[in-house]
Amino acid sequence: MTAKELRQQIETSGSIAFVPKGDSMWPIIKNNSKTVLIKKKEGRLCTLDVGMYERKSGKIALHRVKEVLVDGYIFQGDSQTETEKINEESVFGVFAGYFTKKKFVNANNEKYVLRVKKWLEKRDRNCLRLKFFNLKKRVKAKLKRTFRKKEED
């Protein structure tokens, strides 16, 4: 689904549920593990909110607000050390929660918020650990591509 189609779907229905791919929000939102609910953004986001936005490249991202600016936000994935500045107009959705096998966990749930805060405190102290985690993922992906090419030859 393109960014334009996704944006239109959220605009018309008010929300969208899907299983996110990628590890940028690990360990809070794990790759292919939970169905998340994204609601239409209505107003400004706050620090710790998870926003859905369109990058200049046209790709969609789902990252946490690290800082609120006058004209936008500084976003950062939970398992990333890099940040990106995104303008207000590019943000169109906000994380409302996720579904487990038994129930829906709201993004305002006390246990969820505490878990996020604890992880973010740990993330700031463990940037080296995160860099190693991301390096390990890249090396693993490179090895898979290399062996796949050899098998095709």
C-alpha positions as CSV (number, residue, x, y, z in Angstrom):
1,M,0.0,0.0,0.0
2,T,1.4,3.4,-0.9
3,A,1.7,6.3,1.5
4,K,-1.1,8.1,-0.3
5,E,-3.4,5.1,-0.1
6,L,-2.6,4.5,3.5
7,R,-3.2,8.2,4.3
8,Q,-6.6,8.1,2.5
9,Q,-7.7,4.9,4.3
10,I,-7.0,6.5,7.7
11,E,-8.7,9.7,6.6
12,T,-11.9,7.9,5.5
13,S,-12.2,5.2,8.1
14,G,-10.6,7.0,11.0
15,S,-8.2,4.1,11.9
16,I,-6.3,1.2,10.4
17,A,-5.0,-2.0,12.0
18,F,-2.0,-3.9,10.6
19,V,1.0,-6.0,11.6
20,P,4.1,-3.8,11.4
21,K,7.4,-5.1,9.8
22,G,10.8,-4.0,10.8
23,D,12.8,-3.8,14.0
24,S,13.0,0.0,14.5
25,M,10.5,-0.1,17.4
26,W,11.9,-3.2,19.0
27,P,11.4,-4.3,21.8
28,I,8.1,-2.4,22.3
29,I,6.6,-3.3,18.9
30,K,8.3,-6.4,17.5
31,N,8.6,-7.3,13.9
32,N,5.6,-9.3,12.6
33,S,4.4,-10.0,16.2
34,K,1.4,-7.9,17.1
35,T,-1.5,-6.1,15.3
36,V,-1.3,-2.4,16.0
37,L,-4.1,0.1,15.7
38,I,-3.3,3.5,14.2
39,K,-5.9,6.3,14.5
40,K,-6.2,9.4,12.5
41,K,-4.1,12.2,14.0
42,E,-6.3,14.9,15.5
43,G,-4.2,17.7,16.9
44,R,-0.6,17.8,18.1
45,L,1.3,14.7,19.3
46,C,3.1,14.6,22.6
47,T,6.5,13.3,23.7
48,L,6.4,9.5,23.8
49,D,3.4,9.2,21.4
50,V,4.1,7.0,18.4
51,G,3.3,8.7,15.1
52,M,2.9,7.4,11.6
53,Y,4.4,9.7,9.0
54,E,5.6,9.9,5.5
55,R,9.3,10.5,4.9
56,K,10.6,12.6,2.0
57,S,11.4,9.4,0.2
58,G,7.7,8.5,0.2
59,K,8.2,5.6,2.7
60,I,6.0,5.3,5.8
61,A,7.5,5.1,9.3
62,L,6.1,4.5,12.7
63,H,8.3,6.0,15.4
64,R,8.2,7.6,18.8
65,V,8.1,11.4,19.3
66,K,11.3,12.3,21.1
67,E,10.8,16.0,21.0
68,V,7.9,18.3,20.0
69,L,8.9,21.3,17.9
70,V,7.0,24.4,16.9
71,D,6.6,23.1,13.3
72,G,6.9,19.4,13.7
73,Y,8.6,16.7,15.7
74,I,11.9,14.8,16.3
75,F,11.1,11.1,15.9
76,Q,13.3,8.2,16.9
77,G,12.6,4.4,16.7
78,D,12.8,2.6,20.0
79,S,15.8,0.6,18.9
80,Q,17.6,3.3,17.0
81,T,20.1,5.9,17.9
82,E,19.4,8.2,14.9
83,T,16.6,10.8,15.0
84,E,14.8,12.6,12.2
85,K,13.0,15.9,12.0
86,I,9.5,15.6,10.5
87,N,7.2,18.5,9.7
88,E,3.6,18.5,11.1
89,E,2.0,18.0,7.7
90,S,3.8,14.7,7.1
91,V,2.4,13.1,10.3
92,F,-1.1,11.6,9.7
93,G,-1.6,8.8,12.2
94,V,-1.0,8.0,15.9
95,F,-0.5,4.7,17.6
96,A,-3.6,3.9,19.7
97,G,-2.5,0.5,21.0
98,Y,-2.0,-3.2,20.0
99,F,-3.9,-6.4,20.1
100,T,-2.7,-9.5,22.0
101,K,-4.3,-12.9,21.7
102,K,-6.7,-12.1,24.5
103,K,-7.2,-8.3,24.6
104,F,-6.5,-4.8,23.3
105,V,-3.7,-2.9,25.1
106,N,-4.3,0.9,24.9
107,A,-1.4,3.2,24.3
108,N,-2.4,5.0,27.5
109,N,-2.4,1.7,29.6
110,E,-0.3,2.3,32.7
111,K,1.8,-0.9,32.4
112,Y,2.5,-0.1,28.7
113,V,3.6,3.5,29.5
114,L,5.8,2.3,32.3
115,R,7.4,-0.4,30.1
116,V,8.1,2.3,27.4
117,K,9.6,4.7,29.9
118,K,11.9,2.0,31.4
119,W,13.0,0.9,28.0
120,L,13.8,4.5,26.9
121,E,15.8,5.1,30.1
122,K,17.8,1.9,29.3
123,R,18.1,2.9,25.6
124,D,19.8,6.2,26.4
125,R,22.3,4.4,28.6
126,N,22.9,1.5,26.2
127,C,23.5,3.1,22.8
128,L,26.4,0.8,22.2
129,R,24.2,-2.2,22.8
130,L,21.7,-0.9,20.3
131,K,24.4,-0.2,17.7
132,F,25.6,-3.8,18.1
133,F,22.0,-5.1,17.8
134,N,21.5,-3.1,14.6
135,L,24.9,-4.2,13.2
136,K,24.1,-7.8,14.0
137,K,20.8,-7.5,12.0
138,R,22.7,-5.9,9.0
139,V,25.4,-8.6,9.0
140,K,22.7,-11.4,9.2
141,A,20.8,-9.9,6.3
142,K,24.0,-9.5,4.2
143,L,24.9,-13.2,4.9
144,K,21.4,-14.3,3.8
145,R,21.7,-12.3,0.6
146,T,25.1,-13.7,-0.1
147,F,24.1,-17.3,0.4
148,R,20.9,-16.8,-1.6
149,K,23.0,-15.5,-4.5
150,K,25.4,-18.5,-4.3
151,E,22.4,-20.9,-4.3
152,E,21.0,-19.2,-7.4
153,D,24.3,-19.6,-9.3
